[in-house]
């Protein structure tokens, strides 16, 4: 009888307890980045005592403790654990040095309009909407979070080392997909958790958005930045300053991390199974279709330079739809080519037999599309992935 019970208990353990743990085949490193710090107060307090830098640190430490308590296979690294200020490039270097698998930056928002409130989650991306029509609070996020301690806008081209820049550009598409995944996990849990607090009636979800933020652009891993609310709103500041709010934020971030980590673990097993040699699909670059009023036929066969080796181009945009030459999405770039990978059309500009030959064009394109990066193709138009 006792043996039978033991066997059932063991079977239950392997069936219901072990699967998630067995999925963790290697260590996972999370970089937690409390915004601002030291002489950079971030959003200053108004009616309460805590500035943004203090709130961000409190939530970050609570989140880190939850992860360390529940995950023996996860290494938690902080960009700061005390009231000091690491520069934006230093934060990304900490992430790179520790080979992070995930980067979470924690902030609190502000706006000249005191009525504005709510939380939002950001991933890296270029906002193509007309800046004159964008809400002032949305423009301010990009402006505020790209400032260094002296109040200077960080320079995306010169304030980061070239090695990190190339690394991030090469992996951006993969990281952005997973960044969106963790952003959705976190954001949905923030909604659910805040709806259970004393502030429930005032909770406003401002959604998951893309912004050209330095720490998201140059942290070489999936990365999100969370704005937990508006200190410029009196009621919201009062709530954000409470332990209830800060514990709720940390718990919601942890639950979002937990969901993402489970998916990440499963991907590791899936990647091992898919590691068998497979035939490499062709990714042919093609000229962008001409507008309908152009009577000339479009030649869909890629015309590469007859160098007998590789051709370098600048990839600057990915969309789910096929755009035509002259589209406003290209911001004046012409001529433009594309290649298709999965369900995405990936657009390129320029052409050179060497990567150095693209330097002038890359500077031009990066001014319009900060995430642009070089890609190379063989003489037949197949993309070469290192």
MARMI-702394 format. One record per residue: x, y, z of N, C-alpha, C in turn. Coordinates in steps of 0.001 Angstrom, whole numbers, padded with zeros to 6 digits, always signed. Example, Ala and Ser with C-alpha at 12.3 -4.5 7.8 and 13.67 -1.06 7.14 Angstrom:
BEGIN
+013190-005690+007800+012300-004500+007800+013200-003300+007800;+012850-002250+007080+013670-001060+007140+012900+000030+007870;
//
This chain:
BEGIN
+000833-001201+000000+000000+000000+000000+000873+001259+000000;+001876+001260+000929+002758+002421+001014+003590+002568-000255;+004016+001422-000820+004807+001443-002064+003978+002021-003204;+002702+001629-003238+001815+002119-004289+001659+003640-004200;+001520+004141-002984+001371+005589-002779+002634+006324-003202;+003794+005715-002870+005068+006346-003249+005210+006431-004766;+004836+005343-005447+004939+005336-006904+004038+006402-007523;+002835+006551-006978+001926+007578-007478+002488+008971-007242;+003110+009165-006081+003694+010473-005759+004836+010807-006705;+005671+009803-007013+006793+010023-007922+006286+010347-009320;+005252+009581-009754+004666+009824-011069+004090+011230-011148;+003413+011663-010099+002836+013009-010058+003936+014055-010159;+005038+013831-009450+006148+014786-009433+006735+014968-010822;+006982+013863-011530+007582+013953-012861+006610+014508-013891;+005294+014259-013671+004303+014696-014643+003960+016165-014499;+003858+016646-013265+003331+017987-013052+004343+018990-012502;+005445+018518-011939+006386+019428-011306+007635+019629-012136;+008198+018553-012642+009492+018651-013289+009527+019294-014671;+008470+019193-015492+008604+019675-016870+009203+021070-017003;+008682+022092-016266+009216+023442-016389+010662+023511-015936;+011027+022751-014884+012395+022793-014394+013338+022110-015377;+012866+021011-015975+013722+020300-016920+013997+021121-018169;+013102+022084-018441+013289+022905-019629+014480+023849-019477;+014869+024180-018238+015962+025112-018008+017288+024407-018210;+017764+024374-019444+018970+023627-019789+020238+024435-019571;+020128+025747-019453+021297+026562-019228+020898+027786-018420;+021875+028445-017830+021583+029599-017006+021044+030757-017831;+020225+031559-017194+019593+032714-017809+020034+033941-017020;+020406+035008-017715+020835+036228-017036+019874+037364-017373;+019332+037992-016336+018461+039150-016523+019187+040389-016021;+019159+041449-016821+019730+042731-016434+018580+043629-016006;+018598+044080-014748+017563+044973-014241+018164+046368-014118;+017538+047318-014781+018085+048673-014884+017155+049699-014225;+017431+050087-012965+016659+051168-012348+017073+052488-012991;+016138+053195-013583+016481+054416-014308+017084+055495-013422;+017914+056343-014061+018477+057532-013431+019386+057162-012250;+019399+057943-011170+020265+057656-010033+021300+058737-009791;+021821+058800-008572+022833+059789-008217+022317+061205-008405;+023097+062011-009148+022685+063393-009400+021590+063530-010420;+021178+062434-011037+020078+062445-011999+018831+061923-011296;+017953+062833-010892+016776+062453-010110+015655+061889-010965;+015776+062047-012297+014672+061652-013147+013515+062614-012937;+012312+062109-012809+011162+062954-012493+011206+063315-011010;+011288+064587-010671+011348+064960-009254+009997+064788-008570;+010032+064605-007246+008776+064476-006509+008079+065830-006454;+006782+065783-006251+006007+067020-006150+005339+067098-004780;+004365+066254-004560+003644+066269-003286+004193+065237-002296;+004955+064264-002824+005457+063178-001970+006977+063270-001862;+007598+062282-001198+009017+062383-000883+009945+061715-001891;+009456+060741-002617+010344+059947-003465+010400+060463-004893;+011636+060650-005391+011831+061001-006795+011796+059724-007629;+011817+059894-008953+011792+058747-009853+012932+057784-009590;+014146+058300-009359+015307+057427-009179+015114+056481-007992;+014461+056959-006927+014246+056139-005724+013174+055090-005978;+012088+055491-006610+011003+054552-006912+011500+053449-007829;+012244+053825-008868+012764+052835-009814+013676+051837-009113;+014521+052321-008223+015435+051426-007498+014666+050500-006558;+013682+051034-005864+012885+050212-004951+012210+049058-005698;+011588+049374-006832+010894+048349-007617+011894+047346-008183;+013037+047837-008648+014062+046960-009230+014573+045950-008203;+014854+046404-006991+015370+045507-005957+014322+044482-005544;+013067+044915-005467+011985+043978-005132+011851+042912-006224;+011924+043349-007481+011836+042408-008603+012998+041421-008553;+014191+041917-008345+015358+041045-008299+015269+040002-007197;+014774+040424-006042+014650+039473-004926+013635+038371-005231;+012538+038729-005897+011535+037724-006271+012129+036688-007225;+012911+037155-008190+013520+036238-009162+014547+035346-008481;+015402+035938-007654+016444+035158-006962+015838+034125-006017;+014714+034454-005420+014054+033541-004489+013461+032326-005196;+012990+032527-006428+012232+031479-007120+012954+030799-008273;+014108+031338-008685+014825+030765-009824+016308+030589-009496;+016690+029352-009243+018100+029076-008965+018950+029131-010225;+018320+029024-011395+019059+029015-012662+019156+030396-013300;+018670+031427-012609+018686+032782-013159+019666+033660-012382;+020535+034312-013125+021476+035275-012547+020896+036673-012707;+020795+037404-011601+020261+038765-011633+021415+039757-011562;+021479+040642-012542+022501+041684-012584+021797+043038-012614;+022231+043949-011750+021665+045296-011703+022637+046287-012343;+022095+047267-013052+022974+048338-013543+023352+049265-012392;+022530+049266-011356+022883+049932-010099+022037+049331-008976;+022624+049208-007788+021894+048720-006617+021811+049789-005541;+022460+050921-005800+022468+052025-004845+022167+053321-005581;+022204+054419-004866+021895+055719-005457+023121+056293-006174;+023469+055670-007280+024562+056177-008109+024063+056271-009546;+024837+056963-010390+024408+057175-011762+025347+056510-012758;+024915+055415-013405+025657+054903-014563+025134+055621-015810;+026020+056005-016715+025578+056650-017951+024798+055655-018797;+024085+056152-019789+023324+055255-020655+024237+054256-021380;+025378+054695-021954+026286+053713-022563+026831+052705-021550;+027066+053148-020307+027557+052221-019275+026521+051153-018952;+025267+051520-018960+024210+050542-018687+024189+049456-019769;+024319+049878-021023+024314+048887-022104+025573+048030-022069;+026689+048606-021614+027921+047827-021519+027832+046789-020402;+027151+047133-019314+026924+046162-018235+026115+044987-018775;+025107+045306-019571+024275+044261-020167+025094+043377-021100;+025921+044002-021924+026742+043259-022874+027799+042413-022155;+028490+043006-021183+029554+042310-020460+029045+041061-019766;+027829+041147-019222+027261+040015-018490+026479+039058-019381;+026510+039314-020703+025849+038441-021680+024403+038160-021284;+023681+039240-021039+022299+039113-020594+021393+038476-021622;+020360+037828-021123+019323+037247-021981+018082+038127-022024;+018022+039101-021109+016866+039980-021036+017262+041257-020295;+016759+042392-020764+017049+043694-020161+015730+044373-019832;+015535+044747-018559+014326+045458-018144+014733+046761-017484;+014314+047875-018071+014607+049200-017523+013343+049759-016889;+013474+050287-015675+012317+050701-014885+012337+052217-014682;+011229+052871-015017+011136+054330-014955+009760+054769-014463;+009658+056066-014190+008385+056694-013876+008273+057929-014766;+007084+058226-015237+006886+059244-016264+006512+060606-015702;+006447+061590-016600+006005+062942-016254+005496+063637-017510;+004626+064627-017316+004063+065362-018451+003606+066737-017962;+003750+067761-018792+003259+069090-018393+001752+069103-018092;+001016+068208-018727-000428+068125-018491-000677+067255-017250;-001106+067858-016173-001269+067140-014910-002357+066074-014962;-003241+066145-015934-004334+065179-016018-003883+063835-016596;-002735+063822-017265-002259+062589-017909-001826+061583-016856;-002258+060322-017029-001841+059263-016106-001792+057938-016871;-001263+056910-016243-001230+055588-016859+000177+055042-017007;+000274+053760-017280+001564+053100-017448+001693+052613-018883;+002930+052475-019338+003190+052020-020704+004496+051254-020756;+004604+050391-021756+005779+049538-021917+006361+049761-023301;+007686+049909-023376+008343+050238-024631+009329+049164-025084;+009369+048971-026389+010429+048204-027019+011120+049142-028002;+012288+048733-028514+012988+049593-029454+012272+049629-030796;+012230+050817-031384+011657+050972-032714+011560+052433-033063;+011441+052713-034328+011318+054091-034793+009859+054428-034988;+009417+055488-034335+008039+055946-034481+007940+056771-035755;+007253+056241-036776+007170+056910-038069+006025+057914-038168;+005289+058087-037083+004160+059015-037148+004658+060462-037171;+003823+061340-037664+004168+062750-037769+004387+063320-036374;+005596+063818-036109+005926+064308-034775+005029+065468-034362;+004516+066226-035327+003638+067327-034999+002292+066869-034494;+001931+065628-034810+000620+065109-034416+000714+064184-033211;+001934+063775-032851+002089+062875-031708+001761+063601-030411;+001200+062881-029486+000896+063481-028191+002175+063963-027536;+002085+065078-026849+003280+065656-026240+003910+064697-025240;+003067+063929-024506+003624+063013-023512+004413+061882-024158;+004034+061500-025393+004761+060442-026083+006105+060948-026606;+006124+062190-027076+007395+062755-027523+008355+062921-026358;+007811+063278-025193+008661+063534-024033+009402+062292-023563;+008790+061123-023720+009461+059892-023297+010788+059752-024012;+010770+059911-025324+011977+059773-026115+013008+060836-025729;+012537+062035-025470+013441+063123-025119+014031+062929-023720;+013191+062558-022749+013645+062433-021366+014584+061252-021175;+014236+060117-021751+015000+058905-021470+016276+058792-022299;+016516+059732-023194+017765+059754-023953+018694+060875-023492;+018429+061443-022315+019277+062488-021753+020347+061875-020856;+021578+062444-020898+022579+062033-019918+022468+062939-018700;+023345+062769-017736+023207+063476-016463+023366+064989-016619;+024047+065416-017694+024244+066851-017924+023070+067477-018668;+022100+066660-019055+020961+067169-019804+021159+067138-021304;+022251+066513-021746+022547+066408-023177+021879+065172-023760;+021351+065303-024976+020800+064144-025669+021942+063201-026045;+021839+061942-025661+022884+060974-025976+022973+060804-027495;+024198+060644-027983+024423+060521-029417+024468+059048-029807;+023519+058616-030636+023410+057210-031014+024608+056738-031837;+025281+057674-032513+026383+057302-033390+027732+057282-032681;+027956+058231-031778+029298+058384-031195+029415+057922-029749;+028308+057744-029044+028380+057396-027619+028374+055896-027352;+028557+055104-028393+028584+053649-028233+029726+053095-029066;+030368+052046-028583+031479+051466-029331+030960+050701-030537;+031788+050646-031557+031376+050060-032834+031061+048579-032701;+031756+047869-031813+031507+046433-031634+030091+046184-031141;+029664+046964-030141+028303+046823-029619+027276+047213-030672;+027582+048260-031426+026662+048732-032466+026417+047639-033505;+027490+047023-033986+027364+045970-034997+026631+044761-034423;+026962+044402-033180+026325+043255-032531+024822+043464-032414;+024424+044641-031999+022997+044925-031825+022272+044986-033163;+022906+045594-034145+022275+045696-035457+022057+044331-036089;+023041+043439-035919+022953+042115-036532+021842+041272-035916;+021555+041505-034632+020576+040674-033933+019247+041384-033682;+019085+042598-034210+017937+043427-033829+016593+042784-034153;+016472+042191-035322+015181+041612-035704+014759+040510-034729;+015710+039634-034411+015422+038555-033471+015064+039136-032103;+015842+040102-031650+015614+040669-030327+014300+041441-030259;+013957+042162-031330+012709+042920-031300+011495+042007-031197;+011554+040858-031850+010448+039905-031762+010272+039424-030326;+011381+039088-029675+011300+038609-028296+011050+039752-027316;+011500+040966-027671+011201+042137-026838+009693+042364-026784;+009043+042221-027938+007589+042387-027972+006914+041310-027136;+007472+040120-027151+006905+039022-026369+006971+039336-024880;+008136+039747-024373+008252+040055-022939+007439+041301-022599;+007370+042270-023517+006590+043486-023265+005116+043144-023066;+004588+042278-023904+003183+041879-023768+002941+041089-022495;+003893+040221-022139+003771+039449-020886+003725+040387-019685;+004640+041339-019653+004721+042278-018537+003497+043187-018497;+003136+043716-019648+002058+044698-019672+000722+044094-019245;+000427+042901-019714-000839+042261-019333-000886+041979-017845;+000259+041629-017268+000302+041380-015822+000210+042668-015017;+000740+043767-015550+000577+045055-014875-000897+045444-014830;-001598+045256-015930-003029+045570-015964-003773+044754-014901;-003557+043442-014920-004276+042548-013999-003947+042864-012542;-002674+043126-012260-002253+043364-010871-002757+044704-010344;-002662+045745-011154-003087+047072-010703-004599+047145-010518;-005332+046323-011261-006789+046293-011114-007224+045722-009761;-006279+045140-009045-006590+044553-007736-006165+045459-006588;-005633+046631-006884-005131+047529-005845-006172+048572-005461;-005827+049387-004470-006719+050463-004047-006823+051555-005109;-005942+051507-006096-005919+052500-007175-006688+052010-008409;-007380+050885-008266-007986+050176-009405-008825+051073-010307;-009628+051955-009728-010537+052786-010526-009799+053809-011385;-008563+054091-011038-007795+055112-011760-006772+054532-012734;-006707+053203-012811-005688+052557-013638-005958+052819-015121;-004914+053266-015824-004997+053500-017266-003833+052784-017942;-004148+051898-018857-003123+051234-019660-002904+052029-020940;-001662+052482-021141-001346+053274-022329-000712+052413-023428;-000628+051092-023181-000235+050172-024230+001251+049894-024353;+001556+048976-025274+002935+048634-025632+003298+049433-026876;+004426+050136-026830+004791+051051-027909+006257+050868-028306;+006606+051426-029454+007986+051426-029934+008557+052831-029830;+009785+052932-029328+010460+054214-029233+011946+054026-029468;+012561+055073-029997+013989+055068-030277+014753+055451-028997;+014841+054515-028062+015474+054751-026772+016846+054081-026733;+017838+054808-026255+019229+054358-026346+019462+053016-025656;+018964+052862-024432+019243+051617-023695+018572+050420-024344;+017483+050647-025074+016832+049551-025790+017532+049273-027111;+018035+050327-027727+018720+050174-029011+020034+049416-028870;+020783+049696-027784+022137+049154-027677+022358+048188-026522;+021295+047601-026023+021446+046447-025131+021289+045213-026017;+022364+044461-026231+022327+043367-027226+021568+042141-026746;+020283+042295-026576+019403+041231-026074+017972+041753-026135;+016961+040914-025964+015594+041420-025849+015521+042429-024708;+014856+043556-024936+014879+044638-023947+013564+045406-023944;+013148+045802-022742+011958+046642-022596+012245+047756-021597;+011487+048833-021721+011517+049918-020741+010089+050148-020289;+009877+050141-018971+008533+050286-018414+008414+051630-017705;+007400+052399-018079+007059+053638-017380+005864+053318-016486;+006076+053366-015170+005096+052841-014227+003944+053788-013908;+004005+055001-014401+002928+055948-014135+003460+057365-014212;+002582+058338-013977+002944+059751-014103+003033+060427-012740;+004253+060828-012385+004468+061557-011134+003859+062953-011209;+003610+063438-012409+003039+064771-012592+001538+064792-012306;+000945+063609-012147-000459+063498-011774-000511+063291-010254;-001182+064178-009552-001153+064179-008087-001612+062843-007501;-002744+062329-007986-003264+061065-007459-002316+059915-007769;-001759+059909-008978-000870+058822-009363+000447+058879-008597;+000965+060080-008388+002196+060213-007601+001983+059671-006189;+000840+060004-005619+000546+059548-004258+000525+058017-004196;-000078+057395-005205-000131+055928-005231+001244+055331-005477;+001977+055856-006462+003291+055317-006814+004258+055357-005639;+004074+056297-004742+004962+056428-003586+004682+055416-002479;+003605+054642-002601+003258+053683-001548+003974+052351-001749;+004146+051636-000649+004737+050301-000741+003803+049356-001483;+002489+049577-001354+001526+048746-002084+001790+048816-003581;+001968+050031-004077+002195+050204-005513+003516+049582-005938;+004572+049863-005212+005895+049389-005610+006005+047873-005518;+005354+047280-004535+005319+045814-004445+004480+045225-005573;+003376+045904-005924+002526+045449-007038+003281+045512-008355;+003996+046607-008580+004790+046735-009804+005806+045594-009906;+006520+045358-008808+007554+044315-008815+006939+042944-009064;+005806+042672-008414+005141+041381-008574+004655+041185-010004;+004103+042242-010602+003608+042147-011976+004759+041940-012959;+005862+042651-012753+007039+042457-013594+007563+041032-013450;+007538+040535-012231+007993+039159-011990+007089+038147-012710;+005786+038326-012616+004871+037405-013290+005062+037452-014808;+005305+038649-015340+005582+038773-016763+006875+038069-017132;+007895+038239-016295+009168+037542-016512+008972+036031-016459;+008165+035574-015517+007919+034143-015347+007304+033544-016617;+006330+034241-017199+005712+033764-018444+006735+033721-019582;+007521+034783-019676+008512+034861-020751+009586+033792-020575;+010013+033574-019346+011070+032591-019070+010607+031184-019450;+009356+030892-019206+008825+029576-019576+008894+029390-021100;+008541+030439-021829+008612+030372-023292+010060+030278-023762;+010944+031001-023095+012368+030977-023450+012946+029579-023243;+012600+028944-022131+013079+027588-021847+012639+026613-022936;+011391+026737-023338+010877+025841-024370+011597+026056-025695;+011945+027304-025969+012683+027578-027203+014060+026935-027196;+014683+026864-026017+016009+026257-025942+015944+024778-026332;+014914+024094-025855+014748+022685-026223+014413+022542-027705;+013548+023437-028188+013164+023382-029594+014360+023647-030498;+015216+024596-030105+016397+024919-030901+017368+023750-030976;+017453+022995-029889+018331+021828-029879+017832+020782-030868;+016506+020625-030915+015930+019632-031821+016062+020064-033280;+016050+021386-033516+016111+021894-034875+017534+022145-035347;+018502+021760-034537+019898+022032-034869+020437+021117-035965;+019625+020182-036417+020058+019281-037476+020241+020066-038773;+021188+019668-039635+021439+020384-040893+020188+020415-041772;+019885+021582-042270+018752+021742-043177+019197+022540-044391;+018440+022404-045471+018767+023139-046682+018467+024616-046490;+019434+025454-046792+019298+026883-046592+018369+027487-047641;+017270+028162-047201+016353+028754-048172+016965+029983-048816;+016525+030269-050037+017030+031440-050729+016267+032686-050294;+017017+033770-050040+016431+035069-049722+016851+036035-050825;+016089+036100-051901+016489+036890-053051+016081+038352-052889;+017043+039247-053163+016714+040662-053163+016099+041030-054499;+015062+041845-054452+014341+042231-055661+014090+043737-055650;+013971+044328-056848+013622+045743-056889+012212+045943-056348;+012000+047054-055646+010663+047370-055158+009755+047644-056353;+008502+047147-056355+007593+047380-057485+007394+048856-057762;+007308+049203-059039+007030+050576-059432+005549+050865-059225;+005173+052142-059060+003748+052490-058945+002969+052007-060169;+001662+051842-060015+000821+051282-061067+000843+052112-062348;+001084+053417-062239+001072+054257-063420+002375+054170-064209;+003300+053337-063745+004541+053126-064472+004319+051974-065451;+004398+052255-066769+004092+051251-067786+005209+050240-067991;+006379+050516-067419+007474+049580-067592+007253+048349-066731;+007630+047204-067232+007515+045968-066472+008606+045902-065429;+008258+045367-064251+009237+045238-063173+009991+043935-063338;+011287+044012-063303+012109+042813-063370+012353+042313-061963;+011749+041192-061609+011880+040666-060257+013149+039871-060046;+013987+039774-061065+015234+039047-060893+016289+039988-060333;+016922+039652-059211+017895+040549-058592+019080+040802-059500;+019454+042077-059622+020620+042425-060422+021752+042811-059481;+022578+041856-059143+023690+042098-058252+024912+042514-059064;+025869+043098-058392+027107+043445-059053+027859+042165-059406;+028390+042141-060613+029070+040927-061081+030487+040879-060524;+030580+040723-059193+031896+040670-058550+032359+039249-058342;+031433+038298-058464+031801+036905-058231+031897+036578-056763;+031667+037574-055880+031723+037300-054446+030460+037816-053778;+030593+038752-052835+029425+039210-052091+029049+040632-052472;+027811+040970-052182+027305+042321-052356+026717+042770-051029;+027119+043947-050574+026616+044496-049311+025528+045525-049581;+024476+045496-048758+023396+046482-048837+023050+046927-047421;+022242+047944-047311+021830+048458-046001+020373+048125-045775;+020092+047291-044795+018699+046971-044455+018193+048020-043476;+017032+048607-043771+016549+049703-042926+015102+049554-042468;+014359+048620-043054+012938+048539-042716+012408+047138-042973;+011540+046658-042091+010830+045394-042296+009341+045638-042125;+008537+045147-043049+007086+045296-042944+006408+043999-043369;+005153+043896-043038+004384+042709-043433+003714+042891-044790;+003892+044079-045395+003274+044328-046701+004333+044782-047701;+004052+044546-048972+004971+044944-050043+004706+046405-050410;+005700+047243-050219+005582+048664-050520+006103+048958-051926;+005617+050027-052514+006031+050410-053864+007115+051476-053815;+007892+051530-054879+008913+052565-055004+008262+053937-054837;+008901+054794-054039+008353+056116-053783+007429+056178-052589;+007215+055048-051898+006351+055032-050719+006892+055995-049659;+005984+056659-048947+006390+057588-047889+007114+056866-046752;+006909+055547-046646+007576+054774-045597+009095+054780-045786;+009560+055020-047016+010997+055009-047295+011671+056339-046982;+010893+057354-046643+011408+058673-046262+012347+059262-047322;+012017+059053-048579+012788+059648-049657+013913+058791-050203;+014205+057645-049598+015264+056771-050101+014852+056153-051440;+015750+056168-052404+015473+055589-053716+016794+055458-054483;+016962+054368-055251+016061+053211-055403+016181+052256-054222;+015120+051525-053991+015049+050606-052858+014803+049191-053367;+015461+048202-052757+015225+046790-053067+014646+046098-051843;+014219+044866-052024+013712+044111-050884+014003+042634-051082;+013960+041900-049974+013944+040441-050039+012916+039973-049025;+012384+038799-049220+011338+038306-048331+011876+037180-047473;+011549+037257-046186+011960+036232-045229+010754+035920-044355;+010219+034721-044490+008988+034388-043777+007854+035255-044305;+007151+035934-043385+006037+036802-043783+006455+038259-043904;+007748+038541-043761+008215+039921-043752+008926+040300-045047;+008668+041527-045508+009413+042123-046602+010488+043013-045989;+011745+042762-046353+012862+043480-045746+013527+044348-046811;+013563+045648-046534+013954+046620-047540+015407+047060-047360;+016099+047207-048507+017511+047573-048492+017774+048758-049411;+018889+049420-049117+019299+050580-049907+020806+050496-050135;+021239+050980-051295+022665+051008-051595+023201+049649-051996;+024432+049639-052494+025059+048391-052911+026561+048617-053023;+027339+047678-052494+028793+047794-052554+029409+046412-052416;+030542+046169-053051+031210+044871-052899+031883+044708-051543;+032000+045799-050774+032586+045732-049432+031701+046469-048444;+031762+046095-047176+030960+046776-046157+031431+048219-045968;+032754+048455-046112+033280+049812-045953+032750+050745-047032;+032461+050174-048188+031929+050986-049277+030548+051552-048991;+029901+051057-047924+028567+051540-047562+028600+052644-046515;+029787+052997-046027+029874+053919-044891+029099+055215-045104;+029279+055836-046266+028587+057105-046527+027077+056904-046573;+026646+055862-047279+025211+055579-047363+024629+055199-046007;+025400+054451-045206+024909+054017-043900+024654+055218-042990;+025535+056207-043069+025340+057414-042270+024060+058128-042690;+023837+058185-043999+022635+058832-044531+021368+058097-044108;+021389+056764-044251+020204+055966-043927+019939+055962-042425;+021009+055883-041624+020851+055832-040163+020234+057105-039616;+020442+058220-040313+019825+059472-039878+018302+059397-040003;+017833+058603-040965+016392+058428-041165+015851+057226-040415;+016664+056151-040362+016270+054904-039707+017414+054486-038780;+017392+054888-037507+018505+054606-036587+018848+053125-036435;+017919+052248-036754+018186+050814-036622+018777+050178-037861;+019136+050975-038885+019655+050418-040142+020979+049694-039916;+021235+048644-040696+022473+047886-040545+022839+047191-041848;+024132+046909-042061+024581+046270-043300+024216+044781-043331;+023864+044296-044501+023649+042871-044721+024373+042502-046010;+024729+041228-046135+025450+040841-047347+024743+039696-048069;+024952+039669-049406+024327+038685-050277+025394+038084-051181;+025152+036845-051615+026069+036283-052594+025724+036819-053978;+026485+036430-054982+026311+036997-056329+024965+036638-056946;+024283+035625-056387+022972+035226-056895+021823+035873-056146;+022148+036720-055184+021086+037430-054446+020612+036736-053194;+021307+035678-052745+020942+034985-051505+021627+035653-050328;+020862+035984-049307+021466+036614-048135+022408+035656-047424;+023556+036174-047016+024539+035397-046272+024435+035787-044804;+024101+034826-043969+023976+035102-042525+025163+034478-041805;+025880+035309-041056+027041+034787-040321+026604+033998-039107;
//
